[in-house]
């Protein structure tokens, strides 16, 4: 069997095996790309006017939420995120309270009702694990994505013209809209597949980096110039529970100190995220992330604090990363297109939409070649007499 036949055989059967998986993953990815913008339109209270004044402190956010909900418990949120143009939202007593980050004005309260349908959570669940139990659906998505990467490579080999004649170039780069529907379908598969190849390949490979450690390690090795990625299983950092809080602060006001540090250290941060220390764990630490105002989320500094002394236990600064580390931070932004801002999202949307169409047009091509041709009626000698 020749290389060409092996390639075509792989493309055919991997496409038939993974077709439904690729369609679901691509169409849900296509829907997810603009989730933030769509949510901003259907929930306009999320958008706030940027003001040249400091954010209200986390302790005030919690206090306002408790008062509004008439809570007397000491429940604390899992985390808090500040962004200049967005409401700050925390969850208390299974309710999400959103308020203006500058004034503390309550903008919205969302009740987590049983059976409540959240469209984008539904979309993300399909993208990650096909709406199946995670331990079942996730491996299927992982290997389906791997098959899709192979399909893109084998598809390019199959598409490549034997001779670069004028006729071959026309078939490879142009859709013949005046032809019959079968030819148009074939062109949609071949031509659109070619034009979207680079973008779908990048989206798929960065998706694989979240699926398989060997892909993540391999990309790190390539971009770092042959270096091995540091072991991610670091010893867990803990707060010094033997040290008394030097200021006698509550968990809420200790977070205030952290926010003041971050706004001073990174005054132009686009997003500041703070993970509240688990109140059930005395040695829990405060983990934070400050993202710079660039396209995407990759350029950020991570600080981990002792919740008793507010001492910085560890820093993970973007500028300290080598090229491999910087590239790994960009996986998500390449995956959803935010690496190029709004127009990058547009490209990701179109590329994933085409990616979702490929299993459909490919199946139709196969079906037409297998069963679509009308069999000529055999004329026997008896019928000729």
Secondary structure, 3 states (H helix, E strand, C coil): CCHHHHHHHHHHHHHHHHHHHHHHHHHHHHHHCCHHHHHHHHCHHHECCCCCCCCCCHHHHHHHHHHHHCCCCCCCCCEEEEECCECEEEEECCEEEEECCCCCCEEEEEECCCCCCCHHHHHHHHHHHCCCCHHHHHHHHHHHHHHHHHHHHHHHHHHCCCCCCHHHHHHHHCCCCCCCHHHHHHHHHHHHHHHCHHHHHHHHHHHHHHHCHHHHHHHHHHHCCCCCCCCCCCCCCCCCCCCCCCCCCCHHHHHHHHHHHHHHHCCCEEEEEEECCCCCCCCCCEEEEEEECCCCCCCEEEEEECCCCCCEEEEECHHHCCHHHHHHHCHHHHHHCHHHHHHHHHHHHHHHHHHHHHHHHHHHHHHHHHHHCCCCCCCCHHHHC
